[in-house]
Amino acid sequence: MTDYLEFEKPLMELESKIERIRALSKDQPKAQEEIQKLQKRSHQIQREIYSRLTPIQTLQIARHANRPTTLDYLGFLIPDFLELHGDRAFADDPAIVGGIGRLDGSPVVVIGHQKGRTVKERVKRNFGMPHPEGYRKAQRLMQLAERMGRPIITFIDTPGAYPGIEA
């Protein structure tokens, strides 16, 4: 089940009601009509909630642990994605994910930040804060795209550059 924020509670209640009806009444036309009505109401509530967010609510959504990441999007958009590693000068920065693939049959180069979901993965990916080698890796991928005449798709979701002394 999705983790809902406090202001999303009405939406959570409606969606759990839809799931209960769906589970109890498979292949019943009246139940399907009720589910469609509830889904329509759910979309309306969603529009109402997200059209009047306060600044703190916007921040809560931006920091939500279950927000999609670059690799989540790539799994849907570019199933044949081939990740390329390293900056060819020092090391690989796991905070930057990049590579090649096809979007609707067209070859593309993809570059994005990856924060991670679990604490272990977030530490490994430095919480999405690139080191200098991450920027060199992105630059290398951009040069590759230029040489190959491929468009670049970027996913930017970063708290900023890594502020450590070694950076």
Secondary structure, DSSP 8 states (H G I E B T S, - for coil): -----GGGHHHHHHHHHHHHHHHH-TT-HHHHHHHHHHHHHHHHHHHHHHHS--HHHHHHHHT-TTS--HHHHHHHH-TT-EE----SSS---TTEEEEEEEETTEEEEEEEE---SSHHHHHHTGGG---HHHHHHHHHHHHHHHHHT--EEEE---S-S--STT-
